[in-house]
Amino acid sequence: MNYCRQGQFAEAIQNLYGQNIVSAEPDGAPVKETKGLDAVIAKGQQFNDMVEEIHGMEISDPIVADKFFSCTMKMDVTFKGAPRTNMHEVCVYKVEDGKIVREEFFFTPMQHG
C-alpha cells in the first residue's frame, strides 16, 4: 500500500508482481485483460501518458482474506484533453508465493463521445 500511497506504482509492479500477472478491467474499459509483467508495465505507462495532472489520490487500508486483499482507490485527475474528473474504484489482488498474480479493478468506465 505504501508504494501506491506515494505514487510509486511502477516500483510496486516491479517488486510485487509475478511474471504471469493478469490485470483485468471492467467491461467498457479500453482493454479488458492484460497478461504478463511486461504488458502490465506497458499498460501502466500508457495510463501515465494519458494523464496531464494528478491532483490528489487516496488509497484505503487493505482488507485481507485467504490469498486475496482489496482496497479502494480515489483519484482526482485531469487527463490530457479532458476535464478534471474523480475516479473511484475497488481493487482486488490475488497473491501466490509472495507475488501478486492477479489484479482486478471495479469501476464504471467513462463514456466517450
VENFENZI-V767625 format. One record per run of one state. SS is the DSSP state (h for helix, s for strand, l for the rest). FROM is the first residue (numbers start at 0). TO is the last residue. If there is no record, write none. Layout:
SS;FROM;TO
SS;FROM;TO
This chain:
l;0;0
h;1;4
l;5;7
h;8;15
s;16;23
l;24;31
s;32;34
l;35;35
h;36;49
s;50;58
l;59;61
s;62;64
l;65;66
s;67;78
l;79;82
s;83;95
l;96;97
s;98;105
l;106;112
